[in-house]
Amino acid sequence: MNVTKAMAVAALVAAMTLGAGTAKADDMLGSYVARISDRDHRASDGYPLSSAAQMVRQDRANWHKFHRRDGDDQDDRWFRSDGSRADLQRWLERGGAMSSSTRRAIVNGEPLIEVDVYPDSVRVGIIED
């Protein structure tokens, strides 16, 4: 192996090693599954919610704060506090967090969803409509 090739291989190995320990914004932290049921379509004080983002947030409040859980709901480690659920709603309101068909399914029904959690965003998909 010539010196130039050896140096290129060494640089590639070093870059891969350094990059392996660096977290990227698109590294998924984990995911959870939740049923967005009728109880998630209403705020804690009873008024109807109007957006999918509000309903997904309410599902997490029902799970963590009020212990009103649906049989399909899973725990998560990211949205236990009021502040983290506010972040969740903000992320859900961004473009790309969920498709328009996913938003409609949540607002108009009781779908089973999967929420993929990233350091500064989430992505929601329908598992069962």
Salt bridges, closest charged atoms under 4 A:
ASP59 OD2 - ARG60 NE 2.91
ASP70 OD1 - ARG39 NE 3.22
ASP72 OD2 - ARG35 NH2 2.94
ASP75 OD2 - ARG80 NH2 3.67
ASP76 OD2 - ARG60 NH1 2.60
ASP76 OD2 - HIS64 NE2 2.71
ASP82 OD2 - LYS65 NZ 3.79
ASP82 OD1 - ARG85 NH2 2.44
ASP87 OD1 - ARG90 NH1 2.86
GLU128 OE2 - ARG35 NH2 2.76
